[in-house]
């Protein structure tokens, strides 16, 4: 593929898939229901856990870069079977996240129009499908232009969030909060909230970081990828981690840490917009709703872009239709793979429309499916890093504790998703993800020629297999 992206382009895709403005606009409500005033603590734990998980991506992309991301990282470190399993799982994750962002875009569009005083009763599926059509069109453009758009969109949203945070903190400090809210230590030392409840809520913190490794899918399109891909992942993790903690602190304190505040936080359909309206006025709230809408659109664009790269990489090595692996000609975009991801998203959206699902629920349904799958994908990558790096002496021995902690954290978060059994339909989601993963295992078992072709594909990838890799300069 064409190497025309810089560090900023790769960073733009990671930020777009993660969509900090979208995440901070929606993802605090459900943790508030589970963990009360401890939402900032939930996101702090999520940040530490995600940082441990990203260790494997950062270390491995210093040696290997491929359009298939985990597909290649797991394949090189643990063999073609593990590679296909990881790639197939990640394809499901990015597709699920793409569908979820269509729901969130529709949700924020309605909030934005209401805040702006525009009374248009547009059915949410129309908004979702229009979002998908425009995102798919932009994804066919030169990748450089698309990633610049993504980075610009998220930068504007981040600036608006920081404005809201400053206003909230200033009013709390000055005693001018709407209900007399004040700073409270309950956000870090909560009373009456169990550790299990806090850990169960971390899945929504994890959801907010979902796709943070997205730059790894641009390994064949980024200049000097062994330097720029790890840096983009590190930058995305640090930026979002600090931002999430600060913004969730402002939201929790803004609503108030008492029972009434926690209840209002948990029941809000757009919590940060509501806080902005209370503390900074309707103009700022409307501006943020607009930024969140555009951020959600950027996330849709980022997800379909990343999913198409994964499907292209799988197709190039013999999975599915030959057209999926056709070498891209226009702007470096694999068009058949992109259109396939879009078609699946259309079917899912129409199914929810027929079933009467709200866009808010559609977002959380598919986002939760994506995150459960992502737990498996991240575990595979961490295990691959543990096996590869430390058997070859490519990293200091003491660092081996990091991927071990990452796998333990992922396993615990996964456990909290299945026990205690969540309310319907969330109780079904682990089984849906398991069915997808078992489909991948079945292909490995019953199509041995696919595994052989995958191994050959890795060997053909220039610089991907290096029996004696040398440690690169520090990133």
C-alpha positions as CSV (number, residue, x, y, z in Angstrom):
1,X,0.0,0.0,0.0
2,X,1.1,3.6,-0.5
3,X,3.2,5.0,2.4
4,X,1.9,8.6,2.5
5,X,1.0,9.1,6.2
6,X,3.0,10.9,8.9
7,X,2.9,10.4,12.6
8,X,0.0,12.9,12.8
9,X,-2.0,10.9,10.3
10,X,-1.6,7.7,12.3
11,X,-2.5,9.5,15.5
12,X,-5.6,10.9,13.8
13,X,-7.0,7.5,13.1
14,X,-6.4,6.2,16.6
15,X,-8.1,9.3,18.0
16,X,-11.0,9.1,15.5
17,X,-11.8,5.5,16.3
18,X,-11.5,6.2,20.1
19,X,-13.5,9.4,19.6
20,X,-12.8,11.2,22.9
21,X,-15.5,13.8,22.4
22,X,-18.1,11.1,21.7
23,X,-16.9,9.0,24.6
24,X,-17.0,11.8,27.1
25,X,-20.4,12.9,25.8
26,X,-22.1,9.5,26.4
27,X,-20.0,7.0,28.3
28,X,-20.2,8.3,31.8
29,X,-23.9,7.6,32.4
30,X,-23.8,3.8,32.8
31,X,-20.7,3.8,35.0
32,X,-22.6,6.3,37.2
33,X,-25.4,3.8,37.6
34,X,-23.0,1.1,38.6
35,X,-20.3,3.0,40.6
36,X,-22.0,6.1,41.8
37,X,-19.7,9.0,42.4
38,X,-16.6,6.9,41.6
39,X,-16.8,7.4,37.9
40,X,-13.4,9.3,37.8
41,X,-11.8,6.4,39.7
42,X,-13.3,3.9,37.2
43,X,-11.7,5.8,34.3
44,X,-8.4,6.1,36.1
45,X,-8.3,2.3,36.6
46,X,-9.3,1.9,32.9
47,X,-6.5,4.2,31.9
48,X,-3.9,2.1,33.8
49,X,-5.3,-1.2,32.4
50,X,-5.4,0.1,28.8
51,X,-1.8,1.4,29.2
52,X,-0.7,-2.1,30.2
53,X,-2.5,-3.6,27.3
54,X,-1.0,-1.2,24.8
55,X,2.5,-2.2,25.9
56,X,2.3,-5.2,23.5
57,X,1.2,-3.1,20.6
58,X,3.9,-0.5,21.2
59,X,6.7,-3.1,21.5
60,X,5.6,-5.3,18.6
61,X,5.0,-2.4,16.1
62,X,8.6,-1.4,16.6
63,X,9.3,-4.6,14.6
64,X,6.3,-5.5,12.6
65,X,3.8,-3.3,10.7
66,X,1.0,-4.7,8.5
67,X,-2.5,-3.6,7.4
68,X,-3.9,-6.5,9.4
69,X,-2.8,-5.1,12.8
70,X,-3.4,-7.9,15.3
71,X,-3.8,-10.3,12.5
72,X,-0.1,-9.9,11.8
73,X,1.1,-9.2,15.3
74,X,-0.4,-12.4,16.6
75,X,0.5,-14.3,13.5
76,X,4.2,-13.5,13.7
77,X,4.5,-14.1,17.5
78,X,2.3,-17.2,17.9
79,X,1.8,-18.6,14.4
80,X,-0.7,-18.3,11.5
81,X,-3.6,-19.9,13.4
82,X,-3.4,-17.4,16.2
83,X,-2.9,-14.6,13.6
84,X,-6.1,-15.5,11.8
85,X,-8.0,-15.9,15.0
86,X,-6.9,-12.4,16.2
87,X,-7.5,-10.8,12.8
88,X,-11.0,-12.4,12.5
89,X,-11.9,-11.2,16.0
90,X,-10.6,-7.7,15.3
91,X,-12.7,-7.5,12.1
92,X,-15.8,-8.2,14.2
93,X,-14.7,-5.6,16.7
94,X,-14.2,-2.8,14.3
95,X,-17.4,-3.6,12.4
96,X,-19.4,-3.6,15.7
97,X,-17.8,-0.3,16.6
98,X,-18.7,1.1,13.2
99,X,-22.3,0.2,13.7
100,X,-22.4,1.6,17.2
101,X,-21.1,5.0,16.0
102,X,-24.0,5.2,13.6
103,X,-26.4,5.0,16.6
104,X,-24.4,7.6,18.6
105,X,-24.3,10.0,15.6
106,X,-28.1,9.8,15.3
107,X,-28.4,10.3,19.1
108,X,-26.1,13.4,19.1
109,X,-27.7,14.8,16.0
110,X,-31.1,14.9,17.6
111,X,-29.6,16.4,20.8
112,X,-27.8,19.1,18.7
113,X,-30.9,20.0,16.7
114,X,-33.0,20.3,19.9
115,X,-30.4,22.4,21.6
116,X,-30.1,24.6,18.5
117,X,-33.9,25.1,18.4
118,X,-34.3,23.3,15.1
119,X,-37.5,21.3,15.2
120,X,-37.0,18.6,12.5
121,X,-38.5,15.2,13.2
122,X,-35.9,13.2,11.2
123,X,-36.2,9.4,11.8
124,X,-32.9,8.3,13.4
125,X,-32.3,5.5,10.9
126,X,-32.2,8.2,8.1
127,X,-29.5,10.1,10.0
128,X,-27.5,6.8,10.7
129,X,-27.6,5.8,7.0
130,X,-26.7,9.2,5.8
131,X,-23.7,9.2,8.2
132,X,-22.6,5.8,6.8
133,X,-22.9,7.0,3.2
134,X,-20.8,10.1,3.8
135,X,-18.3,8.2,5.9
136,X,-17.9,5.6,3.2
137,X,-17.5,8.2,0.6
138,X,-14.7,10.0,2.6
139,X,-13.0,6.7,3.2
140,X,-12.5,6.3,-0.5
141,X,-10.5,9.5,-0.6
142,X,-6.7,9.7,-0.2
143,X,-5.9,8.4,3.3
144,X,-3.9,11.5,4.1
145,X,-6.9,13.8,3.6
146,X,-9.2,11.5,5.6
147,X,-6.8,11.4,8.6
148,X,-6.3,15.1,8.5
149,X,-10.1,15.6,8.7
150,X,-10.3,13.1,11.6
151,X,-7.5,14.8,13.6
152,X,-9.0,18.3,13.0
153,X,-12.5,17.2,14.2
154,X,-11.2,15.6,17.4
155,X,-9.0,18.6,18.2
156,X,-12.0,21.0,18.0
157,X,-14.0,18.7,20.3
158,X,-11.1,18.4,22.8
159,X,-10.8,22.2,23.0
160,X,-14.5,22.5,23.7
161,X,-14.4,19.9,26.4
162,X,-11.5,21.7,28.1
163,X,-13.5,24.9,28.0
164,X,-16.4,23.2,29.8
165,X,-14.0,21.7,32.4
166,X,-12.4,25.0,33.2
167,X,-15.9,26.6,33.6
168,X,-17.1,23.8,35.9
169,X,-14.0,23.9,38.1
170,X,-14.1,27.7,38.3
171,X,-17.8,27.7,39.5
172,X,-17.2,24.9,41.9
173,X,-14.2,26.7,43.4
174,X,-16.1,30.0,43.5
175,X,-19.3,28.5,45.1
176,X,-21.4,29.3,42.1
177,X,-22.5,25.8,41.2
178,X,-26.2,25.5,40.3
179,X,-27.2,23.3,43.3
180,X,-24.3,24.3,45.5
181,X,-22.1,21.4,44.4
182,X,-18.6,21.3,45.7
183,X,-15.3,19.4,45.3
184,X,-15.5,16.0,47.1
185,X,-13.1,13.2,47.8
186,X,-15.9,10.7,47.0
187,X,-14.7,10.6,43.4
188,X,-11.5,8.8,44.4
189,X,-12.5,7.3,47.8
190,X,-16.1,6.4,47.3
191,X,-18.3,5.3,50.2
192,X,-20.9,2.6,49.8
193,X,-19.5,1.4,46.5
194,X,-18.0,-2.1,46.2
195,X,-14.7,-2.8,44.4
196,X,-16.7,-5.3,42.2
197,X,-19.1,-2.6,41.1
198,X,-16.2,-0.3,40.2
199,X,-14.5,-3.0,38.2
200,X,-17.7,-3.9,36.5
201,X,-18.1,-0.3,35.4
202,X,-14.5,-0.3,33.9
203,X,-15.9,-2.0,30.8
204,X,-17.4,1.4,29.9
205,X,-14.0,3.1,30.5
206,X,-12.6,0.4,28.3
207,X,-15.3,1.2,25.7
208,X,-14.0,4.8,25.8
209,X,-10.5,3.6,24.8
210,X,-11.7,1.1,22.2
211,X,-9.7,1.4,19.0
212,X,-6.8,3.3,20.6
213,X,-4.5,0.9,18.8
214,X,-6.2,1.7,15.5
215,X,-3.0,3.2,14.1
216,X,-1.6,-0.3,13.9
217,X,-3.9,-0.9,10.9
218,X,-2.0,1.8,9.0
219,X,1.3,0.0,9.2
220,X,1.6,-0.3,5.5
221,X,0.5,3.3,4.8
222,X,2.7,5.2,7.3
223,X,6.2,6.5,6.7
224,X,8.9,5.1,9.0
225,X,6.2,2.9,10.7
226,X,8.5,1.3,13.3
227,X,9.0,4.7,14.7
228,X,5.7,6.5,14.0
229,X,3.1,3.8,14.8
230,X,4.4,3.2,18.4
231,X,4.6,6.9,19.0
232,X,1.1,7.5,17.7
233,X,-0.3,4.7,20.0
234,X,1.6,6.1,23.0
235,X,0.4,9.6,22.3
236,X,-3.2,8.6,21.9
237,X,-3.2,6.6,25.2
238,X,-1.6,9.4,27.2
239,X,-3.7,12.2,25.7
240,X,-7.0,10.3,26.1
241,X,-6.2,8.9,29.5
242,X,-5.5,12.3,31.1
243,X,-8.4,13.9,29.3
244,X,-10.9,11.2,30.3
245,X,-10.0,11.5,34.0
246,X,-10.2,15.3,34.0
247,X,-13.5,15.4,32.0
248,X,-15.1,12.7,34.1
249,X,-14.0,14.5,37.3
250,X,-15.7,17.6,36.0
251,X,-18.9,15.7,35.0
252,X,-19.2,13.9,38.3
253,X,-18.6,17.0,40.4
254,X,-20.7,19.0,38.1
255,X,-23.8,16.8,38.6
256,X,-22.9,16.5,42.3
257,X,-21.7,13.5,44.4
258,X,-24.9,13.3,46.4
259,X,-27.7,10.8,45.6
260,X,-29.6,13.4,43.5
261,X,-26.5,14.2,41.4
262,X,-25.5,10.6,40.9
263,X,-29.1,9.8,39.8
264,X,-29.2,12.7,37.3
265,X,-25.8,11.6,35.9
266,X,-26.9,8.0,35.4
267,X,-30.1,9.0,33.7
268,X,-28.7,11.6,31.4
269,X,-28.8,10.9,27.6
270,X,-26.0,13.4,27.0
271,X,-24.3,14.1,30.3
272,X,-21.5,16.4,29.3
273,X,-23.9,18.5,27.2
274,X,-26.2,18.7,30.3
275,X,-23.3,19.8,32.5
276,X,-22.3,22.4,29.9
277,X,-25.8,23.8,29.8
278,X,-26.0,24.1,33.6
279,X,-22.6,25.7,34.1
280,X,-21.7,27.5,30.8
281,X,-25.1,28.2,29.2
282,X,-27.0,26.9,26.2
283,X,-24.6,28.3,23.6
284,X,-21.6,26.3,24.9
285,X,-23.9,23.2,25.3
286,X,-25.1,23.5,21.8
287,X,-21.5,23.9,20.5
288,X,-20.5,20.8,22.4
289,X,-23.4,18.8,21.1
290,X,-22.4,19.8,17.6
291,X,-18.8,18.8,18.2
292,X,-19.9,15.5,19.7
293,X,-22.0,14.9,16.6
294,X,-19.1,15.5,14.3
295,X,-16.8,13.4,16.6
296,X,-19.2,10.6,16.4
297,X,-19.2,10.9,12.6
298,X,-15.4,10.9,12.6
299,X,-15.5,7.7,14.7
300,X,-17.7,6.1,12.1
301,X,-15.2,7.1,9.4
302,X,-12.3,5.8,11.5
303,X,-14.0,2.5,12.2
304,X,-15.0,1.7,8.6
305,X,-11.5,2.7,7.5
306,X,-9.8,0.3,10.0
307,X,-12.3,-2.5,9.4
308,X,-11.7,-2.3,5.7
309,X,-7.9,-2.6,6.2
310,X,-8.4,-5.7,8.4
311,X,-10.7,-7.3,5.8
312,X,-8.3,-6.4,3.0
313,X,-5.4,-8.0,4.9
314,X,-7.4,-11.2,5.5
315,X,-8.6,-11.3,1.9
316,X,-5.2,-10.7,0.5
317,X,-4.1,-14.0,2.2
318,X,-7.0,-16.0,0.9
319,X,-9.9,-15.4,3.2
320,X,-13.3,-14.9,1.6
321,X,-13.8,-13.3,-1.8
322,X,-10.8,-12.5,-3.9
323,X,-12.0,-9.0,-4.4
324,X,-11.5,-8.2,-0.7
325,X,-7.7,-8.6,-1.1
326,X,-7.5,-6.7,-4.4
327,X,-4.6,-4.3,-4.3
328,X,-6.0,-0.8,-3.9
329,X,-5.5,1.7,-6.7
330,X,-7.4,4.8,-5.7
331,X,-5.8,6.7,-2.8
332,X,-4.6,3.5,-1.3
333,X,-8.2,2.5,-0.2
334,X,-9.3,-1.2,-0.5
335,X,-12.8,-0.4,-2.1
336,X,-14.4,-3.9,-2.1
337,X,-13.5,-4.4,1.5
338,X,-14.8,-1.0,2.4
339,X,-18.1,-1.5,0.7
340,X,-18.5,-4.9,2.4
341,X,-18.2,-3.3,5.8
342,X,-20.6,-0.6,4.8
343,X,-23.2,-3.2,3.6
344,X,-23.1,-5.1,6.9
345,X,-23.6,-1.8,8.7
346,X,-26.6,-1.0,6.6
347,X,-28.2,-4.3,7.3
348,X,-27.7,-3.9,11.1
349,X,-29.1,-0.4,11.1
350,X,-32.2,-1.4,9.2
351,X,-32.7,-4.4,11.5
352,X,-32.7,-2.1,14.6
353,X,-35.0,0.3,12.8
354,X,-37.5,-2.5,12.2
355,X,-37.2,-3.7,15.8
356,X,-37.8,-0.2,17.2
357,X,-34.5,0.2,18.9
358,X,-33.5,3.7,20.0
359,X,-30.2,5.1,18.7
360,X,-28.9,5.3,22.3
361,X,-29.5,1.6,22.8
362,X,-28.1,0.7,19.4
363,X,-24.9,2.5,20.3
364,X,-24.4,0.7,23.6
365,X,-25.5,-2.7,22.3
366,X,-22.9,-2.8,19.5
367,X,-20.2,-0.9,21.5
368,X,-20.5,-3.5,24.3
369,X,-20.3,-6.3,21.7
370,X,-17.2,-4.7,20.3
371,X,-15.6,-4.2,23.7
372,X,-16.1,-7.8,24.8
373,X,-14.5,-8.9,21.5
374,X,-11.7,-6.4,22.1
375,X,-10.9,-8.0,25.4
376,X,-10.1,-11.2,23.6
377,X,-8.1,-9.4,20.9
378,X,-6.0,-7.5,23.4
379,X,-5.3,-10.7,25.4
380,X,-4.1,-12.5,22.2
381,X,-1.7,-9.5,21.5
382,X,-0.4,-9.4,25.0
383,X,0.3,-13.1,25.1
384,X,2.0,-12.8,21.7
385,X,4.2,-10.0,23.1
386,X,5.0,-12.0,26.2
387,X,6.0,-15.0,24.1
388,X,8.0,-13.2,21.5
389,X,9.8,-10.4,23.3
390,X,11.0,-12.3,26.3
391,X,12.0,-15.6,24.6
392,X,14.2,-13.6,22.3
393,X,15.6,-11.1,24.8
394,X,14.2,-8.1,23.0
395,X,13.0,-6.4,26.2
396,X,14.2,-6.2,29.8
397,X,13.0,-9.1,31.8
398,X,11.3,-6.9,34.4
399,X,8.9,-5.7,31.7
400,X,7.4,-9.1,31.4
401,X,5.2,-8.2,34.4
402,X,3.3,-5.6,32.2
403,X,1.7,-8.0,29.7
404,X,1.0,-10.4,32.6
405,X,-0.9,-7.7,34.4
406,X,-2.6,-6.8,31.1
407,X,-3.9,-10.3,30.6
408,X,-5.1,-10.5,34.2
409,X,-6.9,-7.2,34.0
410,X,-8.6,-8.3,30.7
411,X,-9.6,-11.6,32.2
412,X,-11.1,-9.9,35.2
413,X,-13.0,-7.3,33.2
414,X,-14.4,-10.1,31.0
415,X,-15.4,-12.0,34.1
416,X,-17.3,-9.0,35.4
417,X,-19.3,-8.9,32.1
418,X,-20.7,-12.4,32.6
419,X,-21.0,-12.6,36.4
420,X,-23.3,-11.5,38.0
421,X,-25.4,-12.1,34.9
422,X,-26.3,-8.7,33.4
423,X,-29.8,-7.7,32.5
424,X,-31.2,-8.6,29.0
425,X,-30.1,-8.2,26.3
426,X,-26.6,-7.6,27.7
427,X,-26.7,-11.2,29.1
428,X,-26.7,-12.5,25.5
429,X,-23.7,-10.5,24.3
430,X,-20.9,-12.7,25.5
431,X,-22.6,-15.6,23.7
432,X,-22.8,-13.6,20.5
433,X,-19.2,-12.8,20.7
434,X,-18.3,-16.4,21.5
435,X,-20.3,-17.5,18.4
436,X,-18.2,-15.1,16.2
437,X,-15.0,-16.4,17.7
438,X,-16.0,-20.0,17.3
439,X,-16.7,-19.3,13.6
440,X,-13.1,-18.2,13.3
441,X,-11.8,-21.3,15.1
442,X,-14.0,-23.5,12.7
443,X,-12.3,-21.9,9.7
444,X,-8.9,-22.7,11.2
445,X,-9.8,-26.3,11.8
446,X,-11.7,-27.1,8.6
447,X,-9.7,-25.0,6.2
448,X,-6.0,-25.9,6.8
449,X,-5.1,-24.5,3.4
450,X,-6.2,-21.0,4.6
451,X,-3.7,-21.2,7.5
452,X,-1.0,-22.3,5.0
453,X,-1.7,-19.4,2.8
454,X,-1.7,-17.0,5.7
455,X,1.8,-18.2,6.7
456,X,3.0,-17.7,3.1
457,X,1.4,-14.2,3.1
458,X,3.3,-13.2,6.2
459,X,6.6,-14.5,4.6
460,X,5.9,-12.4,1.5
461,X,5.3,-9.2,3.5
462,X,8.6,-7.3,3.3
463,X,10.3,-6.9,6.7
464,X,7.5,-8.6,8.6
465,X,9.3,-11.9,9.4
466,X,12.8,-11.3,10.8
467,X,14.4,-14.2,12.5
468,X,16.8,-12.0,14.3
469,X,15.2,-8.6,14.8
470,X,17.4,-5.9,16.3
471,X,16.0,-3.6,18.9
472,X,15.2,-0.2,17.2
473,X,16.1,3.1,18.8
474,X,13.9,4.2,21.7
475,X,10.5,5.6,20.7
